[in-house]
Amino acid sequence: MSFPFNDEFKEIIEISGEKNKVIHNEEANSLLLSLDSYSHDIKMEVLRRISFIKWIKPRLKGGWTQKNLNPLIDDAATQLKMAAPKWRTLAEWHKNYHSSGNDISSLIPKHSSKGNIQQHTDSDFLIKKAINEKYLTLTRCSISQTFKYYCDLVIIENRSLPENQIKSVSQRTFYNRINALPKYDVALKRYGKRYADINYRTVDRMVNVTRPLERVEIDHTPLDLILLDDNLEIPLGRPYLTILIDSYSKCIVGYNLSFRHPSFESIRHAFCNACLDKSSITQQYPHLQQDWPISGKIENLVVDNGAEFWSNSLEDSLLPFATNILYNKVGKPWMKPLVEKFFDLLNKGLVHSLPGTTRSRIEQLKGYNPKKDAAITFSLFLELFHTWIIDIYHMTSDTRETAVPYFKWQEGVTALPPLTYTDEEAQQLRIELGILNTRTVRIGGIFLYGLRYESEELSEYRKIWGSIDKNNLTLKTKTDPSDISHIFVYLTNESRYIKVPCMTDISYTSGLTLFQHQTAQKLQRTKTRLQIEHEKLADSRMYVENRIAEEVEKIKSSKKRTTKTTHASKIARHQDIGGHTQKSIQVPSEQSEIKKLNTNEHDVLNGWDEQFDDLEGF
């Protein structure tokens, strides 16, 4: 068996004669392997000690005394070509080796026990006080500042001690005390628990996967790049990228690129792109040298704790397709490492080399203005992005050269292909990945987002299953956020979806997205609020309140007040009290009433014949 070190070790081992063999090659090799955690110098020293012990032991007559050892030590040093130890040192080596049961670790030099190991001094309590109050705090004072604070504590403490004053330790000793503190505890006190957990975490093995799409990770990130509008060529800002990556092959399963903040709509587009066929990509970009065959039903989707992943819409959408949602632990992105690593590779491999990049940190710009230098349009970046994913990333091996993502996918698909979506299932997937709502069907249909949705089929369903005296027909709806001109309503008793158009304003909702509609509603509300003069409204409302209070007080103090309103209401109808006529009942005076009575009596007698000459007797 070949020896793992240079020729100097070969010289140690063999001396002629069976009795003269000190350490066999295999034994020395095993010895060195057991000392791999130690430095090269320590290994050499252990080999020197064991070589002297095994050379001298078969030749020694008597005990390990000075008289018996001194004649042999020089001969051993000559033949072993090693520095000779003192007889007492050699005897100590043998004693430790024998008492440990021939354990080689007993011959390891104890350098750590050398020097002054007494750390406790009369100022030990002041050292702890200075470290706890200055160094182990979130203000993160330096060791030098902490040492000065310690020296000040010693001076102040000695003022109260006329005798036996405290002697301060040296700066080197103080530094050693701090450097001996547990590193995790230091990070915990100076940087907080999250920082300490991240930097001193236990890295467990990755989840073992055996087939494609068994486990897929998803996450969002803002790209370190400012893109331009295709036509106007003005900066649009940094887009958000949503990526799904397969844990088995490391292939990119799907993506979404948008300027809107991560939301359920981002997940919807990315998931559809991941699950459905991507053969149209090679037709859209004919220069591609490879295809993008990754698609199928995802078994487990690993997500973080963003609000968009906790929505009811996502769980309800994936339930019919048996896709489990696995939530990553809060504040532990390293447990979802593949997608985080891909973002880093994308930045280094493509994004940071493009004009308009913002880099990962602002200090890396150093005078570079990405808005002025931006030159990549949105469509051009999509072309570059697809090229980099399909022709570069998928065809490049990992750093350990264990596999190429594209061929790893082909290998897995050959052995155990994932389930794929039929045309009918693909259509259902697009419907199910809509935004979930629950609404009551009323006269006029379903009211959602301030719009009215109605159809003959929905009306007929309400006639059959709706209640006569109550509006209790509640149905589940799915909305495609990219087009709100229609919704899909799930008919529970028939186990199917129907498409229900918007009846509010067909020209308005045609091709309108939910985001655009909500923005328009917000602008309309803002415009309405700006038209309202709140000070004048307040004055008017207070005037109404004051007038009511005055009238109530006036009526309470009036002696003529009556609780009966029947006759008064008849008089009000008779005299036509209203906003455009008289405002109060006219009470006639006594003279005018007598005169009116006499006039009426005279008129009646004078016209008696005219009034009754058309009457006929029985």
C-alpha positions as CSV (number, residue, x, y, z in Angstrom):
1,M,0.0,0.0,0.0
2,S,1.5,3.4,-1.0
3,F,2.2,5.9,1.8
4,P,0.2,9.1,1.6
5,F,3.1,11.4,2.3
6,N,6.5,12.2,0.7
7,D,9.7,10.2,0.9
8,E,10.7,11.4,4.4
9,F,8.1,9.0,5.9
10,K,9.5,6.0,4.0
11,E,12.8,6.5,5.7
12,I,11.2,6.2,9.2
13,I,9.6,2.8,8.9
14,E,11.9,0.0,7.9
15,I,15.0,-1.3,9.5
16,S,16.4,-4.7,8.7
17,G,15.2,-7.6,10.7
18,E,11.8,-8.4,12.1
19,K,12.8,-7.0,15.5
20,N,13.9,-3.8,14.0
21,K,10.6,-2.9,12.2
22,V,9.2,0.1,14.0
23,I,5.9,0.9,12.1
24,H,4.6,-0.9,9.1
25,N,3.5,1.1,6.1
26,E,-0.2,0.2,6.6
27,E,0.0,1.0,10.3
28,A,1.6,4.4,9.6
29,N,-1.0,5.1,7.0
30,S,-3.8,4.3,9.4
31,L,-2.1,6.4,12.0
32,L,-1.9,9.4,9.8
33,L,-5.6,9.1,8.7
34,S,-6.6,9.2,12.3
35,L,-4.8,12.5,12.7
36,D,-6.2,14.2,9.6
37,S,-7.9,16.9,11.7
38,Y,-4.6,18.1,13.0
39,S,-1.9,20.2,11.3
40,H,1.1,18.7,9.4
41,D,3.5,19.6,12.3
42,I,1.4,17.8,14.9
43,K,1.3,14.7,12.6
44,M,5.1,14.8,12.3
45,E,5.5,15.1,16.1
46,V,3.1,12.2,16.8
47,L,5.0,10.0,14.3
48,R,8.3,10.9,16.0
49,R,7.0,9.9,19.4
50,I,5.4,6.6,18.4
51,S,8.5,5.7,16.4
52,F,10.8,6.2,19.4
53,I,8.5,4.2,21.6
54,K,8.2,1.3,19.2
55,W,11.9,1.3,18.4
56,I,13.1,1.3,22.0
57,K,10.4,-0.9,23.6
58,P,11.6,-4.3,22.2
59,R,15.3,-3.4,23.0
60,L,14.7,-2.1,26.5
61,K,15.9,-4.4,29.3
62,G,14.3,-3.2,32.5
63,G,12.2,-0.2,33.3
64,W,12.0,3.1,31.5
65,T,14.7,4.7,33.6
66,Q,17.5,7.1,32.8
67,K,20.1,4.3,33.1
68,N,18.3,2.0,30.7
69,L,17.1,4.7,28.2
70,N,20.1,6.9,27.6
71,P,22.2,4.2,25.8
72,L,19.3,3.5,23.4
73,I,18.1,7.0,22.6
74,D,21.2,8.0,20.6
75,D,21.1,4.8,18.5
76,A,17.3,5.3,17.9
77,A,17.8,8.9,16.8
78,T,20.6,7.8,14.4
79,Q,18.6,5.0,12.7
80,L,15.3,6.9,12.7
81,K,17.0,10.1,11.6
82,M,14.9,12.1,14.1
83,A,15.7,14.5,16.9
84,A,16.3,12.6,20.1
85,P,14.1,13.4,23.1
86,K,15.2,13.6,26.7
87,W,14.9,10.3,28.6
88,R,12.3,11.8,31.0
89,T,10.2,13.0,28.1
90,L,10.4,9.7,26.4
91,A,9.3,7.9,29.6
92,E,6.4,10.3,29.9
93,W,5.4,9.5,26.3
94,H,5.4,5.8,27.0
95,K,3.5,6.3,30.3
96,N,0.7,8.3,28.6
97,Y,0.6,5.8,25.6
98,H,0.4,2.7,27.9
99,S,-2.2,4.1,30.3
100,S,-4.5,5.2,27.5
101,G,-4.6,1.7,26.1
102,N,-2.2,2.5,23.3
103,D,-4.4,5.3,22.1
104,I,-2.5,7.4,19.6
105,S,-4.3,10.6,20.7
106,S,-2.4,10.4,24.0
107,L,0.8,11.4,22.1
108,I,-0.7,14.6,20.6
109,P,1.2,17.7,21.9
110,K,-0.8,19.6,24.5
111,H,0.1,23.1,23.3
112,S,-3.3,24.5,24.5
113,S,-2.3,23.8,28.1
114,K,0.9,25.9,27.8
115,G,1.2,29.5,29.0
116,N,-0.9,31.3,31.6
117,I,-4.2,29.6,31.7
118,Q,-5.4,31.4,34.8
119,Q,-8.0,33.9,33.4
120,H,-9.7,35.0,36.6
121,T,-8.2,38.2,38.1
122,D,-9.2,40.6,40.8
123,S,-10.8,42.8,38.0
124,D,-12.7,39.9,36.5
125,F,-16.1,41.4,37.5
126,L,-15.2,44.7,35.8
127,I,-14.1,42.9,32.6
128,K,-17.6,41.1,32.5
129,K,-19.3,44.4,33.2
130,A,-17.5,46.2,30.4
131,I,-18.1,43.4,27.9
132,N,-21.8,43.2,28.7
133,E,-22.5,46.9,28.7
134,K,-20.4,47.9,25.7
135,Y,-19.3,45.0,23.5
136,L,-22.3,42.7,23.7
137,T,-24.9,45.3,22.6
138,L,-26.6,46.3,19.4
139,T,-24.5,49.5,19.4
140,R,-21.5,47.2,18.5
141,C,-18.7,49.1,20.2
142,S,-15.3,48.0,19.1
143,I,-12.9,46.0,21.3
144,S,-10.7,49.1,21.7
145,Q,-13.7,51.2,22.9
146,T,-14.7,48.4,25.3
147,F,-11.2,48.2,26.7
148,K,-11.1,51.9,27.4
149,Y,-14.4,51.6,29.2
150,Y,-13.0,48.8,31.3
151,C,-9.9,50.9,32.2
152,D,-12.2,53.7,33.3
153,L,-14.2,51.3,35.5
154,V,-11.0,50.2,37.1
155,I,-10.0,53.8,37.9
156,I,-13.3,54.6,39.4
157,E,-13.4,51.4,41.4
158,N,-9.9,52.1,42.8
159,R,-11.1,55.5,44.2
160,S,-13.0,53.6,46.9
161,L,-10.2,51.2,47.7
162,P,-7.4,52.9,49.6
163,E,-5.6,49.5,49.9
164,N,-5.4,46.4,47.7
165,Q,-6.3,48.3,44.6
166,I,-7.4,46.5,41.5
167,K,-4.7,46.0,38.8
168,S,-6.1,46.2,35.3
169,V,-5.2,43.5,32.8
170,S,-3.2,44.2,29.6
171,Q,-4.9,45.1,26.3
172,R,-3.8,41.7,24.9
173,T,-5.4,39.8,27.7
174,F,-8.6,41.8,27.4
175,Y,-8.7,41.0,23.6
176,N,-8.1,37.3,24.4
177,R,-11.1,37.3,26.8
178,I,-13.4,38.7,24.1
179,N,-12.1,36.4,21.4
180,A,-12.7,33.4,23.6
181,L,-16.4,34.2,23.9
182,P,-18.8,31.8,22.0
183,K,-19.2,33.2,18.5
184,Y,-22.9,32.5,18.3
185,D,-23.6,34.4,21.6
186,V,-21.6,37.3,20.4
187,A,-23.5,37.5,17.1
188,L,-26.8,37.1,19.0
189,K,-26.1,40.1,21.2
190,R,-24.5,42.3,18.6
191,Y,-26.6,41.5,15.5
192,G,-29.8,39.8,16.7
193,K,-31.2,36.3,16.5
194,R,-31.9,36.3,12.8
195,Y,-28.3,37.2,11.8
196,A,-26.9,34.7,14.3
197,D,-29.2,31.9,13.1
198,I,-28.3,32.5,9.5
199,N,-24.5,32.6,10.0
200,Y,-24.3,29.7,12.4
201,R,-27.1,27.6,11.2
202,T,-26.9,23.8,10.7
203,V,-27.0,23.1,7.0
204,D,-29.1,20.0,6.6
205,R,-29.2,17.9,3.5
206,M,-31.6,18.8,0.7
207,V,-34.9,17.0,0.3
208,N,-34.4,13.9,-1.7
209,V,-36.4,13.8,-5.0
210,T,-36.6,10.9,-7.4
211,R,-38.5,12.2,-10.4
212,P,-39.2,15.3,-12.4
213,L,-41.8,17.8,-11.0
214,E,-41.9,15.9,-7.7
215,R,-40.9,19.1,-6.0
216,V,-40.9,22.6,-7.6
217,E,-39.7,25.8,-5.9
218,I,-41.3,29.2,-6.7
219,D,-40.2,32.7,-5.8
220,H,-40.2,36.4,-6.9
221,T,-37.4,39.0,-7.3
222,P,-37.1,42.4,-8.8
223,L,-34.6,42.3,-11.6
224,D,-31.4,44.4,-11.3
225,L,-32.2,46.0,-14.6
226,I,-34.1,49.0,-16.0
227,L,-36.0,48.3,-19.2
228,L,-37.3,50.6,-21.9
229,D,-40.8,50.8,-23.5
230,D,-40.7,49.2,-27.0
231,N,-42.3,52.1,-28.8
232,L,-41.8,55.2,-26.6
233,E,-38.3,54.1,-25.5
234,I,-38.7,55.6,-22.1
235,P,-37.6,53.9,-18.9
236,L,-40.3,51.6,-17.4
237,G,-38.3,50.7,-14.3
238,R,-37.3,47.3,-12.8
239,P,-39.7,44.4,-13.6
240,Y,-40.5,41.6,-11.2
241,L,-39.5,38.0,-12.2
242,T,-41.4,35.0,-10.9
243,I,-39.6,31.7,-11.4
244,L,-40.5,28.0,-10.9
245,I,-37.5,25.6,-10.8
246,D,-37.6,21.7,-10.7
247,S,-35.6,20.3,-7.7
248,Y,-34.8,17.0,-9.6
249,S,-33.3,18.4,-12.8
250,K,-32.7,22.1,-11.8
251,C,-34.5,23.0,-15.0
252,I,-36.7,26.2,-15.2
253,V,-40.3,25.0,-15.3
254,G,-42.0,28.3,-15.9
255,Y,-41.8,32.1,-15.3
256,N,-43.6,35.4,-15.4
257,L,-42.2,38.8,-16.0
258,S,-44.3,41.9,-15.1
259,F,-43.9,45.4,-13.7
260,R,-46.7,44.8,-11.2
261,H,-45.8,43.8,-7.7
262,P,-45.9,40.1,-6.9
263,S,-49.5,39.0,-6.6
264,F,-51.8,36.0,-7.3
265,E,-51.8,37.2,-10.9
266,S,-48.0,36.7,-11.1
267,I,-48.4,33.2,-9.7
268,R,-51.3,32.4,-12.1
269,H,-49.3,33.3,-15.3
270,A,-46.1,31.6,-14.0
271,F,-48.0,28.4,-13.1
272,C,-49.8,28.2,-16.4
273,N,-46.5,28.7,-18.2
274,A,-45.0,26.0,-16.1
275,C,-47.6,23.3,-16.5
276,L,-48.6,23.7,-20.2
277,D,-46.8,23.0,-23.4
278,K,-44.1,25.5,-24.5
279,S,-43.5,24.4,-28.1
280,S,-44.7,27.8,-29.3
281,I,-41.5,29.4,-27.8
282,T,-39.3,27.9,-30.5
283,Q,-41.7,29.3,-33.1
284,Q,-41.6,32.7,-31.5
285,Y,-37.8,32.7,-31.3
286,P,-36.6,30.6,-34.3
287,H,-32.9,31.3,-33.5
288,L,-33.1,29.0,-30.4
289,Q,-30.9,25.9,-30.8
290,Q,-32.7,23.8,-28.2
291,D,-36.4,23.2,-27.2
292,W,-38.1,23.7,-23.9
293,P,-39.8,20.4,-23.1
294,I,-40.4,21.0,-19.4
295,S,-44.2,20.8,-18.6
296,G,-46.6,18.7,-16.7
297,K,-48.5,18.4,-13.4
298,I,-46.5,19.6,-10.4
299,E,-46.8,17.3,-7.3
300,N,-45.4,19.7,-4.6
301,L,-45.1,23.4,-4.9
302,V,-42.7,25.0,-2.3
303,V,-43.6,28.6,-1.6
304,D,-42.5,31.2,0.9
305,N,-44.8,33.2,3.2
306,G,-45.8,36.0,0.9
307,A,-49.5,37.2,1.1
308,E,-50.0,36.1,-2.5
309,F,-49.2,32.4,-1.6
310,W,-51.6,32.4,1.4
311,S,-54.6,33.5,-0.7
312,N,-57.6,31.2,-0.8
313,S,-57.6,31.5,-4.6
314,L,-54.3,29.6,-4.9
315,E,-55.3,26.7,-2.7
316,D,-58.7,26.4,-4.3
317,S,-57.2,26.5,-7.8
318,L,-54.6,23.7,-7.2
319,L,-57.0,21.5,-5.3
320,P,-58.5,19.8,-8.4
321,F,-55.1,19.0,-9.7
322,A,-53.7,17.3,-6.5
323,T,-50.8,19.8,-6.2
324,N,-49.7,20.2,-2.6
325,I,-48.5,23.6,-1.3
326,L,-45.5,23.4,1.0
327,Y,-44.9,26.6,3.0
328,N,-41.2,27.4,3.8
329,K,-40.4,28.4,7.3
330,V,-40.4,32.2,7.9
331,G,-37.1,33.9,7.6
332,K,-35.3,30.8,6.3
333,P,-34.9,31.2,2.5
334,W,-31.9,28.8,2.5
335,M,-34.4,26.0,2.9
336,K,-35.5,26.8,-0.6
337,P,-32.0,27.1,-2.1
338,L,-32.4,26.3,-5.8
339,V,-34.5,29.3,-6.8
340,E,-32.3,31.7,-4.7
341,K,-29.2,30.2,-6.4
342,F,-30.8,30.7,-9.8
343,F,-31.5,34.4,-9.2
344,D,-27.8,34.8,-8.4
345,L,-26.7,32.9,-11.6
346,L,-29.1,35.0,-13.7
347,N,-27.7,38.2,-12.4
348,K,-24.1,37.1,-12.9
349,G,-24.7,35.4,-16.2
350,L,-27.0,37.9,-18.0
351,V,-28.5,40.8,-16.1
352,H,-25.4,42.5,-14.7
353,S,-23.8,42.5,-18.1
354,L,-26.6,44.5,-19.8
355,P,-26.7,48.3,-20.0
356,G,-29.1,49.7,-17.5
357,T,-28.3,47.3,-14.7
358,T,-28.8,48.5,-11.2
359,R,-26.4,45.9,-9.7
360,S,-27.3,44.1,-6.4
361,R,-26.1,46.9,-4.1
362,I,-26.1,50.6,-4.7
363,E,-22.5,51.0,-3.7
364,Q,-21.5,48.9,-6.7
365,L,-22.7,51.6,-9.1
366,K,-20.0,54.1,-8.2
367,G,-21.3,57.0,-10.4
368,Y,-23.0,54.8,-13.0
369,N,-26.5,56.0,-13.8
370,P,-28.6,53.0,-15.0
371,K,-31.5,55.2,-16.1
372,K,-29.4,57.2,-18.5
373,D,-27.6,54.1,-19.8
374,A,-30.6,51.9,-20.1
375,A,-30.8,50.5,-23.7
376,I,-32.7,47.2,-23.5
377,T,-36.4,47.2,-24.4
378,F,-38.9,44.9,-22.8
379,S,-39.2,42.7,-25.9
380,L,-35.5,42.5,-26.4
381,F,-35.0,41.3,-22.9
382,L,-37.6,38.6,-23.3
383,E,-35.7,37.3,-26.3
384,L,-32.3,37.4,-24.4
385,F,-34.0,35.8,-21.4
386,H,-35.4,32.9,-23.3
387,T,-32.1,32.4,-25.1
388,W,-30.1,32.4,-21.8
389,I,-32.6,30.0,-20.2
390,I,-33.0,27.5,-23.0
391,D,-29.6,27.5,-24.8
392,I,-27.2,28.4,-22.0
393,Y,-28.5,27.6,-18.5
394,H,-30.2,24.3,-19.4
395,M,-27.1,23.2,-21.3
396,T,-24.5,24.1,-18.7
397,S,-23.4,21.7,-15.9
398,D,-23.3,22.6,-12.3
399,T,-20.1,23.6,-10.6
400,R,-19.3,20.0,-9.5
401,E,-20.1,18.7,-13.0
402,T,-22.5,16.1,-11.8
403,A,-25.3,16.8,-14.3
404,V,-26.6,19.0,-17.1
405,P,-30.2,20.2,-16.3
406,Y,-31.6,19.5,-19.8
407,F,-30.2,15.9,-20.0
408,K,-31.1,15.3,-16.3
409,W,-34.7,16.1,-17.2
410,Q,-34.6,13.8,-20.2
411,E,-33.2,11.0,-18.1
412,G,-35.9,11.5,-15.4
413,V,-38.7,11.7,-18.0
414,T,-37.5,8.5,-19.7
415,A,-37.6,6.6,-16.4
416,L,-40.7,8.1,-14.8
417,P,-42.5,10.8,-16.9
418,P,-44.7,13.3,-15.1
419,L,-48.5,13.5,-15.8
420,T,-49.4,16.1,-18.5
421,Y,-52.6,18.1,-19.1
422,T,-55.1,17.2,-21.8
423,D,-56.7,20.1,-23.7
424,E,-59.8,19.9,-21.5
425,E,-57.7,19.9,-18.4
426,A,-55.7,22.8,-19.7
427,Q,-58.8,24.8,-20.2
428,Q,-60.0,23.9,-16.7
429,L,-56.6,24.9,-15.3
430,R,-56.9,28.4,-16.8
431,I,-60.4,28.7,-15.3
432,E,-59.4,27.3,-11.9
433,L,-56.4,29.7,-11.7
434,G,-58.8,32.6,-11.6
435,I,-59.5,34.8,-8.6
436,L,-61.9,33.1,-6.2
437,N,-65.0,35.0,-5.0
438,T,-68.4,33.9,-3.5
439,R,-71.5,35.8,-4.5
440,T,-75.2,35.6,-4.1
441,V,-77.3,35.4,-7.3
442,R,-80.0,38.1,-7.3
443,I,-82.4,39.6,-9.7
444,G,-80.2,41.0,-12.3
445,G,-77.4,38.4,-11.9
446,I,-74.1,38.6,-9.9
447,F,-72.6,42.0,-8.7
448,L,-68.8,41.8,-8.6
449,Y,-66.2,44.6,-8.6
450,G,-68.9,47.2,-9.1
451,L,-70.1,45.4,-12.3
452,R,-73.1,43.3,-13.1
453,Y,-72.8,39.8,-14.7
454,E,-75.8,38.1,-16.1
455,S,-76.8,35.4,-18.7
456,E,-79.8,33.3,-19.7
457,E,-78.2,30.2,-18.4
458,L,-77.5,31.7,-15.0
459,S,-81.1,33.1,-14.8
460,E,-82.5,29.6,-15.6
461,Y,-80.3,28.1,-12.9
462,R,-81.7,30.6,-10.4
463,K,-85.3,29.7,-11.4
464,I,-84.6,26.1,-10.6
465,W,-82.4,26.3,-7.5
466,G,-83.1,29.7,-6.1
467,S,-85.3,30.3,-3.0
468,I,-88.7,32.0,-3.4
469,D,-88.6,34.4,-0.4
470,K,-84.8,34.7,0.2
471,N,-81.7,35.5,-1.8
472,N,-79.7,32.5,-0.6
473,L,-78.4,31.1,-3.8
474,T,-74.6,31.6,-3.3
475,L,-72.2,30.4,-6.0
476,K,-68.4,30.3,-6.5
477,T,-67.0,32.6,-9.2
478,K,-63.6,32.7,-10.9
479,T,-62.2,35.8,-12.5
480,D,-59.5,36.0,-15.0
481,P,-57.6,39.1,-13.8
482,S,-56.4,39.8,-17.4
483,D,-59.9,40.1,-18.7
484,I,-63.0,41.1,-16.6
485,S,-65.4,41.2,-19.6
486,H,-66.7,37.9,-18.3
487,I,-66.5,35.6,-15.2
488,F,-66.9,31.9,-14.7
489,V,-69.6,30.8,-12.3
490,Y,-69.5,27.3,-10.8
491,L,-73.0,25.7,-10.8
492,T,-72.8,23.5,-7.7
493,N,-75.7,21.2,-8.5
494,E,-74.4,20.6,-12.0
495,S,-70.7,20.4,-11.1
496,R,-69.6,22.6,-14.0
497,Y,-68.6,26.2,-14.9
498,I,-70.5,28.5,-17.1
499,K,-69.2,31.7,-18.8
500,V,-71.2,34.8,-17.7
501,P,-70.6,38.1,-19.6
502,C,-70.6,41.6,-18.0
503,M,-73.8,43.5,-18.7
504,T,-72.8,46.9,-17.2
505,D,-70.9,48.4,-20.1
506,I,-69.6,46.0,-22.8
507,S,-67.5,48.6,-24.5
508,Y,-65.8,49.5,-21.2
509,T,-65.0,46.0,-20.0
510,S,-63.9,44.6,-23.4
511,G,-60.2,43.5,-22.9
512,L,-60.0,45.4,-19.6
513,T,-57.9,43.9,-16.8
514,L,-58.9,43.9,-13.2
515,F,-56.0,46.1,-12.2
516,Q,-57.0,48.7,-14.8
517,H,-60.6,48.6,-13.6
518,Q,-59.6,49.0,-9.9
519,T,-57.3,51.8,-10.9
520,A,-60.1,53.6,-12.8
521,Q,-62.4,53.1,-9.8
522,K,-59.8,54.6,-7.5
523,L,-59.3,57.6,-9.8
524,Q,-63.0,58.1,-10.0
525,R,-63.4,58.1,-6.2
526,T,-60.5,60.5,-5.9
527,K,-62.1,62.8,-8.5
528,T,-65.4,62.7,-6.6
529,R,-63.8,63.5,-3.3
530,L,-62.0,66.5,-4.8
531,Q,-65.3,67.9,-6.0
532,I,-66.7,67.9,-2.5
533,E,-66.2,71.1,-0.5
534,H,-66.1,69.7,3.0
535,E,-66.1,73.0,4.8
536,K,-69.3,74.2,3.1
537,L,-70.9,70.8,3.7
538,A,-70.1,71.0,7.4
539,D,-71.6,74.5,7.5
540,S,-74.8,73.3,5.8
541,R,-75.2,70.3,8.1
542,M,-74.7,72.4,11.2
543,Y,-77.3,74.9,9.9
544,V,-79.8,72.1,9.5
545,E,-79.1,70.8,13.0
546,N,-79.4,74.3,14.5
547,R,-82.7,75.0,12.7
548,I,-84.2,71.7,13.9
549,A,-83.1,72.5,17.5
550,E,-84.7,76.0,17.3
551,E,-88.0,74.7,16.0
552,V,-88.1,72.0,18.6
553,E,-87.5,74.5,21.4
554,K,-90.1,76.8,19.9
555,I,-92.7,74.1,19.8
556,K,-91.9,73.0,23.3
557,S,-92.5,76.5,24.7
558,S,-95.7,77.1,22.7
559,K,-99.0,76.9,24.8
560,K,-101.1,76.1,21.7
561,R,-99.2,72.9,21.0
562,T,-101.4,69.9,20.4
563,T,-100.5,66.3,20.0
564,K,-103.2,65.6,17.3
565,T,-102.1,65.9,13.7
566,T,-105.0,64.3,11.9
567,H,-107.0,67.6,11.2
568,A,-103.8,69.6,10.6
569,S,-102.6,67.2,7.9
570,K,-106.1,67.4,6.2
571,I,-105.9,71.2,6.3
572,A,-102.3,71.1,4.9
573,R,-103.5,69.0,2.0
574,H,-106.5,71.3,1.5
575,Q,-104.3,74.4,1.4
576,D,-101.6,72.8,-0.7
577,I,-98.7,73.2,1.6
578,G,-95.5,72.6,-0.5
579,G,-92.1,73.8,-1.5
580,H,-93.4,75.8,-4.5
581,T,-96.6,77.1,-2.8
582,Q,-97.4,78.5,0.6
583,K,-95.3,77.2,3.5
584,S,-97.8,77.4,6.4
585,I,-101.5,77.0,7.1
586,Q,-103.4,80.2,6.7
587,V,-105.7,80.9,9.7
588,P,-108.6,83.2,8.6
589,S,-109.7,86.0,10.8
590,E,-113.3,86.1,12.4
591,Q,-114.6,89.0,10.2
592,S,-113.3,87.4,6.9
593,E,-114.9,84.1,8.0
594,I,-118.4,85.7,8.5
595,K,-118.1,87.7,5.3
596,K,-117.2,84.6,3.4
597,L,-120.0,82.7,5.0
598,N,-122.5,85.3,4.0
599,T,-121.2,85.5,0.5
600,N,-121.3,81.8,0.1
601,E,-124.9,81.8,1.4
602,H,-126.0,84.5,-1.0
603,D,-124.3,82.7,-3.9
604,V,-126.0,79.4,-3.0
605,L,-129.5,80.9,-2.9
606,N,-129.0,82.9,-6.1
607,G,-127.9,79.9,-8.0
608,W,-130.3,77.4,-6.5
609,D,-132.3,77.0,-9.7
610,E,-129.1,76.5,-11.8
611,Q,-127.7,73.9,-9.5
612,F,-130.8,71.7,-9.2
613,D,-132.8,72.2,-12.4
614,D,-131.3,69.1,-14.0
615,L,-132.5,66.9,-11.1
616,E,-135.4,64.6,-11.8
617,G,-137.9,63.2,-9.4
618,F,-138.5,59.5,-8.7
